[in-house]
Amino acid sequence: MMSPTKRSQSGSAGSILVLAIIATLVWWQWDRIAGIFTGSSDTVAEVTGFSCTAQTGGTRFEGNVRNLSKEPIGFRALVTINDTSGRTYEPREATIRPVPVPPQTTGMFYGDGAAIPDGGSCRLANILDAQTGYPVKYRRR
């Protein structure tokens, strides 16, 4: 017959192994776990003050973009003028200046586009990496 002490010690190796595996997985995925609580760590830009104003014969848009990364990045803003059904009527790209935007610094963009159709809209569709042309993760403020 086993003593009570011997019985409680017989499962210890399995418990230690499970705890070691959990600790390894937490260490391996720590960036993702931290991102849940601190916001997305992949966010590269923050857009503030975007506006789009209808003017005689056209549209004027402008805004600011803050580089949240640790490296200088060139950005372009993709602004679309949409018709009444929400489909893109005219896309416009504007370079965000200065080029590249230094880390933790705010750049600005502006441009002109076609007149907004009756019932249409103007919106910031995306922020693009100027080198690759691919969208970057951004947030709006």
C-alpha positions as CSV (number, residue, x, y, z in Angstrom):
1,M,0.0,0.0,0.0
2,M,1.2,3.5,-0.9
3,S,1.7,6.2,1.7
4,P,-0.2,9.5,1.2
5,T,3.1,11.3,0.6
6,K,4.2,8.9,-2.1
7,R,0.8,9.2,-3.9
8,S,1.0,13.0,-4.1
9,Q,4.5,12.9,-5.4
10,S,3.8,10.5,-8.2
11,G,2.0,13.2,-10.4
12,S,4.6,16.0,-9.8
13,A,6.7,15.4,-12.9
14,G,3.6,15.8,-15.1
15,S,2.6,19.0,-13.5
16,I,6.1,20.5,-13.8
17,L,6.2,19.6,-17.5
18,V,2.8,21.2,-18.1
19,L,3.9,24.4,-16.3
20,A,7.2,24.5,-18.3
21,I,5.3,24.2,-21.6
22,I,2.9,27.0,-20.6
23,A,5.8,29.2,-19.5
24,T,7.5,28.6,-22.9
25,L,4.4,29.4,-24.9
26,V,3.8,32.6,-22.9
27,W,7.4,33.7,-23.4
28,W,7.2,32.9,-27.2
29,Q,3.9,34.9,-27.7
30,W,4.5,37.7,-25.2
31,D,4.3,40.5,-27.9
32,R,0.9,39.3,-28.9
33,I,-0.3,39.0,-25.3
34,A,1.0,42.4,-24.4
35,G,-0.7,43.8,-27.6
36,I,-4.1,42.7,-26.2
37,F,-3.7,45.0,-23.2
38,T,-1.7,47.9,-24.7
39,G,-3.2,48.2,-28.1
40,S,-1.9,46.8,-31.3
41,S,1.9,46.9,-31.4
42,D,1.8,46.7,-35.2
43,T,0.2,50.1,-35.5
44,V,2.6,52.3,-37.5
45,A,0.6,55.6,-38.0
46,E,-2.0,57.7,-36.3
47,V,-4.3,60.0,-38.3
48,T,-5.5,63.2,-36.8
49,G,-7.5,66.1,-38.1
50,F,-8.7,64.6,-41.4
51,S,-11.1,66.9,-43.2
52,C,-12.6,67.0,-46.6
53,T,-14.3,70.2,-47.8
54,A,-16.4,70.8,-50.9
55,Q,-15.3,73.9,-52.8
56,T,-16.4,75.5,-56.1
57,G,-15.6,72.9,-58.8
58,G,-13.8,70.5,-56.6
59,T,-12.9,69.1,-53.2
60,R,-10.1,70.0,-50.8
61,F,-8.8,67.4,-48.3
62,E,-6.1,67.6,-45.6
63,G,-4.9,65.8,-42.5
64,N,-2.0,64.9,-40.2
65,V,-0.3,61.6,-39.8
66,R,2.0,60.7,-36.8
67,N,4.7,58.1,-37.3
68,L,4.4,55.8,-34.3
69,S,7.3,53.5,-35.4
70,K,11.0,53.7,-34.4
71,E,12.1,54.3,-38.0
72,P,11.6,57.1,-40.5
73,I,8.8,56.0,-43.0
74,G,7.5,57.6,-46.1
75,F,3.7,57.6,-46.2
76,R,1.0,58.4,-48.7
77,A,-2.7,59.0,-48.0
78,L,-5.3,57.4,-50.2
79,V,-8.5,59.5,-50.2
80,T,-11.6,58.5,-52.2
81,I,-14.5,60.5,-53.4
82,N,-17.5,58.2,-53.5
83,D,-20.8,58.4,-55.4
84,T,-24.2,58.0,-53.8
85,S,-24.0,54.2,-53.7
86,G,-20.6,54.3,-51.8
87,R,-18.5,53.2,-54.8
88,T,-15.3,55.0,-55.5
89,Y,-15.8,57.8,-58.0
90,E,-12.3,59.2,-57.9
91,P,-9.3,58.0,-55.8
92,R,-6.5,60.5,-54.9
93,E,-3.1,59.9,-53.3
94,A,-1.3,62.6,-51.4
95,T,2.3,62.4,-50.1
96,I,2.7,63.0,-46.4
97,R,5.4,65.5,-45.8
98,P,8.2,65.6,-44.6
99,V,9.4,62.6,-46.6
100,P,10.2,60.4,-44.8
101,V,8.3,61.2,-41.6
102,P,10.8,60.9,-38.7
103,P,9.9,58.6,-35.7
104,Q,7.3,60.1,-33.3
105,T,6.8,63.1,-35.5
106,T,3.7,64.4,-37.3
107,G,3.6,65.0,-41.0
108,M,0.8,66.6,-43.0
109,F,-0.9,66.0,-46.3
110,Y,-3.4,67.9,-48.5
111,G,-4.8,67.8,-52.0
112,D,-7.6,68.5,-54.4
113,G,-10.1,66.2,-56.0
114,A,-13.2,66.2,-58.1
115,A,-16.4,67.7,-56.8
116,I,-18.3,65.4,-54.5
117,P,-21.5,64.2,-56.3
118,D,-24.8,65.0,-54.7
119,G,-25.3,62.5,-51.9
120,G,-21.7,61.3,-52.3
121,S,-18.9,61.4,-49.7
122,C,-15.2,61.9,-49.3
123,R,-13.2,59.6,-47.0
124,L,-9.7,58.6,-46.0
125,A,-9.5,55.1,-47.5
126,N,-6.0,54.1,-46.3
127,I,-2.5,55.1,-45.3
128,L,0.1,53.5,-47.6
129,D,3.8,52.8,-47.3
130,A,5.4,55.0,-49.9
131,Q,8.1,52.5,-50.8
132,T,5.9,49.4,-51.2
133,G,2.5,50.9,-52.0
134,Y,0.9,48.5,-49.4
135,P,-1.4,49.7,-46.7
136,V,0.0,50.1,-43.1
137,K,-1.9,49.6,-39.9
138,Y,-3.1,52.9,-38.6
139,R,-5.6,54.3,-36.1
140,R,-7.7,57.5,-36.1
141,R,-7.9,60.0,-33.4
